Amino acid sequence: MRERFLEGRTALVTGSVQGIGLAIGKALASAGARLAVHGIATRELAQTAVQMMRDTGAPDARFFDADMREPSAIIAMMDEIKAWGGPDILVNNAGIQETASLAEVTQQTWDDI
């Protein structure tokens, strides 16, 4: 059994509904942390990620929705997380990936990211 050295701590992992963020969240959950799950997700994807955190060992997990490109959305999300108990750990993982060759990237692509 893995040591649960993060019991009593809450971690916010941005972009934790899939990929690297999901893996980081699961690692923190297995160490006993509560998880504030975040990402751009459908209801089903968000629920699946939250359940995965619980199944991995998080005593509690909850999804917090916010578009990280919008400062007001970030503030609202952080207010909700503070009301939930506040984060002790932040993993700033959120990001948007646009795949294209350098020759095909337009100014609009850069502006949209």
N, CA, C and O of each residue as an XYZ file, in Angstrom:
452
protein
N       0.841     -1.184      0.000
C       0.000      0.000      0.000
C       0.884      1.244      0.000
O       1.892      1.301      0.704
N       0.508      2.206     -0.771
C       1.248      3.452     -0.891
C       1.043      4.318      0.353
O      -0.043      4.345      0.933
N       2.086      5.011      0.746
C       1.993      5.910      1.891
C       1.036      7.055      1.583
O       1.080      7.625      0.492
N       0.182      7.390      2.524
C      -0.845      8.417      2.315
C      -0.404      9.710      3.010
O      -1.076     10.200      3.918
N       0.715     10.243      2.574
C       1.318     11.411      3.214
C       0.605     12.715      2.903
O       0.968     13.750      3.461
N      -0.400     12.703      2.029
C      -1.134     13.939      1.714
C      -2.528     13.971      2.347
O      -3.347     14.819      1.994
N      -2.800     13.062      3.272
C      -4.096     13.088      3.949
C      -4.295     14.440      4.625
O      -3.375     14.975      5.243
N      -5.492     14.985      4.504
C      -5.809     16.274      5.088
C      -5.440     17.451      4.193
O      -5.656     18.605      4.564
N      -4.891     17.168      3.029
C      -4.512     18.210      2.069
C      -5.460     18.170      0.877
O      -6.016     17.125      0.538
N      -5.630     19.328      0.252
C      -6.455     19.431     -0.954
C      -5.579     19.924     -2.092
O      -4.834     20.894     -1.954
N      -5.686     19.235     -3.220
C      -4.911     19.604     -4.404
C      -5.848     20.066     -5.515
O      -6.861     19.428     -5.802
N      -5.493     21.175     -6.124
C      -6.155     21.636     -7.343
C      -5.196     21.336     -8.488
O      -4.074     21.841     -8.527
N      -5.657     20.502     -9.421
C      -4.878     20.201    -10.613
C      -5.678     20.732    -11.797
O      -6.718     20.177    -12.150
N      -5.190     21.806    -12.406
C      -5.889     22.335    -13.574
C      -5.642     21.397    -14.748
O      -4.569     20.808    -14.874
N      -6.645     21.269    -15.599
C      -6.521     20.377    -16.745
C      -6.420     18.924    -16.332
O      -5.636     18.171    -16.911
N      -7.205     18.512    -15.334
C      -7.051     17.164    -14.779
C      -8.146     16.186    -15.187
O      -8.357     15.179    -14.511
N      -8.839     16.467    -16.275
C      -9.861     15.522    -16.733
C      -9.319     14.517    -17.735
O     -10.009     13.565    -18.099
N      -8.072     14.728    -18.187
C      -7.482     13.796    -19.140
C      -5.968     13.962    -19.167
O      -5.435     14.919    -18.605
N      -5.293     13.055    -19.805
C      -3.866     13.155    -20.053
C      -2.995     13.271    -18.818
O      -3.229     12.608    -17.807
N      -1.983     14.128    -18.915
C      -1.004     14.296    -17.842
C      -1.675     14.786    -16.560
O      -1.349     14.308    -15.473
N      -2.607     15.732    -16.673
C      -3.286     16.250    -15.488
C      -4.067     15.179    -14.755
O      -4.086     15.161    -13.525
N      -4.711     14.289    -15.487
C      -5.449     13.185    -14.873
C      -4.478     12.266    -14.131
O      -4.762     11.836    -13.013
N      -3.344     11.967    -14.743
C      -2.347     11.107    -14.102
C      -1.788     11.755    -12.839
O      -1.597     11.078    -11.829
N      -1.524     13.059    -12.888
C      -1.033     13.772    -11.704
C      -2.084     13.730    -10.602
O      -1.764     13.470     -9.442
N      -3.339     13.987    -10.964
C      -4.419     13.943     -9.983
C      -4.542     12.579     -9.332
O      -4.725     12.482     -8.118
N      -4.443     11.531    -10.125
C      -4.531     10.175     -9.576
C      -3.365      9.885     -8.629
O      -3.549      9.225     -7.607
N      -2.176     10.371     -8.960
C      -1.022     10.170     -8.072
C      -1.247     10.888     -6.740
O      -0.960     10.331     -5.681
N      -1.756     12.112     -6.789
C      -2.047     12.854     -5.559
C      -3.165     12.175     -4.771
O      -3.107     12.103     -3.544
N      -4.177     11.681     -5.471
C      -5.276     10.972     -4.812
C      -4.772      9.719     -4.111
O      -5.192      9.421     -2.993
N      -3.884      8.992     -4.754
C      -3.359      7.768     -4.140
C      -2.529      8.059     -2.898
O      -2.334      7.181     -2.057
N      -2.036      9.298     -2.779
C      -1.301      9.710     -1.588
C      -2.225     10.299     -0.524
O      -1.758     10.763      0.517
N      -3.546     10.281     -0.784
C      -4.521     10.686      0.219
C      -5.087     12.083      0.096
O      -5.872     12.497      0.949
N      -4.717     12.825     -0.937
C      -5.215     14.198     -1.089
C      -6.656     14.219     -1.585
O      -7.078     13.354     -2.353
N      -7.401     15.224     -1.131
C      -8.685     15.551     -1.767
C      -8.354     16.214     -3.082
O      -7.335     16.898     -3.183
N      -9.194     16.032     -4.108
C      -8.883     16.572     -5.419
C      -9.929     17.533     -5.918
O     -11.115     17.210     -5.987
N      -9.471     18.733     -6.271
C     -10.278     19.694     -7.010
C      -9.927     19.439     -8.478
O      -8.860     19.831     -8.950
N     -10.824     18.788     -9.176
C     -10.628     18.412    -10.572
C     -11.089     19.572    -11.444
O     -12.125     20.179    -11.173
N     -10.332     19.881    -12.484
C     -10.660     21.000    -13.357
C     -10.363     20.627    -14.802
O      -9.482     19.812    -15.076
N     -11.095     21.223    -15.708
C     -10.800     21.059    -17.131
C     -11.987     21.457    -17.981
O     -13.086     21.686    -17.477
N     -11.750     21.536    -19.258
C     -12.832     21.753    -20.208
C     -13.379     20.375    -20.516
O     -12.717     19.575    -21.178
N     -14.583     20.091    -20.043
C     -15.083     18.723    -20.106
C     -16.591     18.677    -20.240
O     -17.303     19.581    -19.803
N     -17.060     17.606    -20.852
C     -18.487     17.312    -20.818
C     -18.830     16.876    -19.397
O     -17.944     16.568    -18.599
N     -20.082     16.855    -19.101
C     -20.531     16.395    -17.773
C     -20.038     14.967    -17.506
O     -19.583     14.651    -16.407
N     -20.137     14.118    -18.526
C     -19.740     12.720    -18.376
C     -18.233     12.600    -18.115
O     -17.815     11.838    -17.244
N     -17.416     13.351    -18.867
C     -15.967     13.309    -18.679
C     -15.587     13.815    -17.293
O     -14.716     13.242    -16.638
N     -16.228     14.875    -16.851
C     -15.955     15.420    -15.517
C     -16.318     14.397    -14.440
O     -15.550     14.185    -13.502
N     -17.478     13.766    -14.570
C     -17.907     12.769    -13.590
C     -16.965     11.561    -13.570
O     -16.660     11.018    -12.508
N     -16.515     11.153    -14.747
C     -15.577     10.033    -14.835
C     -14.267     10.368    -14.142
O     -13.736      9.546    -13.395
N     -13.734     11.573    -14.381
C     -12.475     11.985    -13.752
C     -12.620     12.041    -12.234
O     -11.736     11.579    -11.512
N     -13.716     12.598    -11.747
C     -13.953     12.673    -10.300
C     -14.017     11.267     -9.715
O     -13.418     11.005     -8.672
N     -14.729     10.370    -10.368
C     -14.841      8.996     -9.867
C     -13.485      8.295     -9.880
O     -13.175      7.527     -8.969
N     -12.683      8.552    -10.896
C     -11.344      7.958    -10.951
C     -10.500      8.423     -9.770
O      -9.748      7.631     -9.201
N     -10.613      9.686     -9.396
C      -9.860     10.201     -8.248
C     -10.299      9.489     -6.969
O      -9.469      9.100     -6.147
N     -11.599      9.327     -6.812
C     -12.120      8.635     -5.622
C     -11.678      7.176     -5.607
O     -11.262      6.653     -4.573
N     -11.773      6.527     -6.759
C     -11.378      5.121     -6.851
C      -9.892      4.923     -6.587
O      -9.472      3.862     -6.124
N      -9.098      5.952     -6.883
C      -7.652      5.875     -6.693
C      -7.254      6.171     -5.249
O      -6.126      5.884     -4.848
N      -8.160      6.737     -4.473
C      -7.860      6.950     -3.062
C      -8.185      8.313     -2.501
O      -8.006      8.537     -1.304
N      -8.662      9.242     -3.330
C      -9.028     10.560     -2.799
C     -10.209     10.413     -1.850
O     -11.217      9.808     -2.214
N     -10.104     10.961     -0.631
C     -11.243     10.893      0.280
C     -12.432     11.706     -0.222
O     -13.574     11.460      0.168
N     -12.156     12.666     -1.079
C     -13.212     13.464     -1.699
C     -12.642     14.046     -2.984
O     -11.443     14.306     -3.086
N     -13.508     14.243     -3.951
C     -13.113     14.865     -5.217
C     -14.324     15.592     -5.762
O     -15.461     15.142     -5.621
N     -14.057     16.725     -6.387
C     -15.144     17.533     -6.942
C     -14.634     18.237     -8.189
O     -13.470     18.631     -8.261
N     -15.514     18.392     -9.168
C     -15.167     19.074    -10.408
C     -15.473     20.559    -10.286
O     -16.544     20.953     -9.824
N     -14.508     21.376    -10.710
C     -14.672     22.823    -10.739
C     -14.445     23.285    -12.170
O     -13.388     23.037    -12.750
N     -15.426     23.948    -12.727
C     -15.397     24.365    -14.121
C     -14.966     25.819    -14.223
O     -15.487     26.686    -13.522
N     -14.003     26.075    -15.109
C     -13.597     27.455    -15.383
C     -12.769     27.481    -16.654
O     -11.898     26.637    -16.860
N     -13.048     28.452    -17.498
C     -12.243     28.690    -18.689
C     -11.057     29.537    -18.239
O     -11.226     30.700    -17.875
N      -9.869     28.962    -18.263
C      -8.682     29.627    -17.739
C      -8.255     30.832    -18.575
O      -7.322     31.543    -18.202
N      -8.926     31.067    -19.697
C      -8.646     32.263    -20.491
C      -9.435     33.461    -19.983
O      -9.216     34.585    -20.436
N     -10.349     33.231    -19.048
C     -11.236     34.276    -18.523
C     -10.923     34.556    -17.055
O     -11.266     33.746    -16.194
N     -10.283     35.678    -16.749
C      -9.936     35.978    -15.349
C     -11.126     35.900    -14.389
O     -10.975     35.421    -13.265
N     -12.284     36.355    -14.807
C     -13.444     36.317    -13.907
C     -13.863     34.878    -13.607
O     -14.335     34.590    -12.507
N     -13.696     33.976    -14.568
C     -14.028     32.562    -14.351
C     -13.042     31.930    -13.367
O     -13.425     31.105    -12.538
N     -11.781     32.319    -13.464
C     -10.760     31.804    -12.539
C     -11.074     32.267    -11.126
O     -11.011     31.478    -10.184
N     -11.411     33.542    -10.973
C     -11.739     34.084     -9.647
C     -12.943     33.361     -9.062
O     -12.939     32.999     -7.885
N     -13.969     33.152     -9.871
C     -15.171     32.449     -9.393
C     -14.828     31.017     -8.981
O     -15.298     30.537     -7.950
N     -14.009     30.337     -9.789
C     -13.623     28.967     -9.454
C     -12.833     28.943     -8.142
O     -13.079     28.097     -7.283
N     -11.899     29.859     -7.993
C     -11.100     29.876     -6.765
C     -11.962     30.190     -5.544
O     -11.715     29.653     -4.464
N     -12.965     31.047     -5.697
C     -13.894     31.309     -4.591
C     -14.641     30.031     -4.201
O     -14.833     29.760     -3.016
N     -15.065     29.243     -5.204
C     -15.748     27.973     -4.929
C     -14.820     26.987     -4.224
O     -15.227     26.304     -3.284
N     -13.580     26.919     -4.682
C     -12.622     25.999     -4.064
C     -12.298     26.441     -2.642
O     -12.158     25.602     -1.753
N     -12.177     27.744     -2.417
C     -11.952     28.243     -1.055
C     -13.113     27.860     -0.149
O     -12.896     27.458      0.994
N     -14.346     27.978     -0.642
C     -15.521     27.607      0.145
C     -15.527     26.108      0.449
O     -16.088     25.684      1.459
N     -14.913     25.316     -0.407
C     -14.819     23.861     -0.245
C     -13.701     23.489      0.722
O     -13.588     22.329      1.119
N     -12.893     24.440      1.097
C     -11.812     24.186      2.037
C     -10.480     24.761      1.599
O      -9.536     24.813      2.387
N     -10.397     25.189      0.366
C      -9.175     25.820     -0.133
C      -8.105     24.834     -0.541
O      -8.012     23.739      0.014
N      -7.300     25.224     -1.510
C      -6.229     24.331     -1.954
C      -4.963     24.487     -1.112
O      -4.591     25.592     -0.718
N      -4.321     23.370     -0.849
C      -2.997     23.367     -0.236
C      -1.921     23.179     -1.302
O      -0.771     23.582     -1.127
N      -2.325     22.555     -2.412
C      -1.405     22.203     -3.488
C      -2.018     22.687     -4.796
O      -3.213     22.508     -5.030
N      -1.204     23.299     -5.645
C      -1.642     23.706     -6.976
C      -0.708     23.102     -8.005
O       0.510     23.265     -7.936
N      -1.303     22.397     -8.966
C      -0.563     21.934    -10.127
C      -1.192     22.637    -11.322
O      -2.310     22.322    -11.728
N      -0.456     23.592    -11.876
C      -0.951     24.410    -12.977
C      -0.631     23.695    -14.293
O       0.417     23.921    -14.899
N      -1.551     22.831    -14.719
C      -1.324     21.955    -15.859
C      -2.181     22.304    -17.073
O      -1.915     21.805    -18.167
N      -3.189     23.136    -16.914
C      -4.135     23.405    -18.000
C      -3.429     23.992    -19.209
O      -2.510     24.801    -19.082
N      -3.866     23.579    -20.357
C      -3.313     24.119    -21.592
C      -4.144     23.671    -22.774
O      -4.910     22.711    -22.687
N      -3.987     24.362    -23.855
C      -4.684     24.028    -25.084
C      -3.626     23.746    -26.138
O      -2.671     24.504    -26.306
N      -3.814     22.663    -26.829
C      -2.844     22.278    -27.852
C      -3.449     22.467    -29.229
O      -4.581     22.060    -29.488
N      -2.693     23.076    -30.089
C      -3.085     23.266    -31.491
C      -1.978     22.613    -32.320
O      -0.823     23.033    -32.258
N      -2.330     21.598    -33.088
C      -1.328     20.884    -33.864
C      -1.378     21.336    -35.315
O      -2.399     21.198    -35.988
N      -0.266     21.873    -35.782
C      -0.134     22.306    -37.178
C       1.345     22.503    -37.459
O       2.133     22.752    -36.547
N       1.713     22.391    -38.715
C       3.103     22.675    -39.057
C       3.338     24.173    -38.904
O       2.407     24.969    -39.029
N       4.561     24.547    -38.638
C       4.881     25.955    -38.436
C       4.486     26.793    -39.648
O       4.057     27.938    -39.501
N       4.626     26.238    -40.819
C       4.283     26.966    -42.045
C       2.781     27.217    -42.168
O       2.364     28.142    -42.864
N       1.958     26.391    -41.490
C       0.505     26.508    -41.589
C      -0.112     27.342    -40.466
O      -1.295     27.673    -40.536
N       0.649     27.684    -39.449
C       0.106     28.425    -38.325
C      -0.143     29.871    -38.736
O       0.741     30.549    -39.260
N      -1.365     30.324    -38.487
C      -1.740     31.703    -38.835
C      -1.699     32.577    -37.585
O      -1.620     32.075    -36.463
N      -1.752     33.864    -37.791
C      -1.832     34.790    -36.664
C      -3.076     34.503    -35.825
O      -3.030     34.582    -34.597
N      -4.182     34.172    -36.481
C      -5.429     33.882    -35.770
C      -5.254     32.682    -34.845
O      -5.787     32.681    -33.736
N      -4.510     31.653    -35.284
C      -4.257     30.486    -34.430
C      -3.545     30.928    -33.161
O      -3.932     30.514    -32.069
N      -2.514     31.758    -33.276
C      -1.793     32.254    -32.103
C      -2.716     33.067    -31.199
O      -2.672     32.925    -29.977
N      -3.536     33.902    -31.785
C      -4.439     34.752    -31.001
C      -5.482     33.937    -30.270
O      -5.871     34.289    -29.156
N      -5.944     32.853    -30.873
C      -6.985     32.020    -30.276
C      -6.464     31.172    -29.121
O      -7.230     30.790    -28.236
N      -5.201     30.885    -29.126
C      -4.621     30.062    -28.060
C      -4.340     30.959    -26.921
O      -3.844     30.508    -25.888
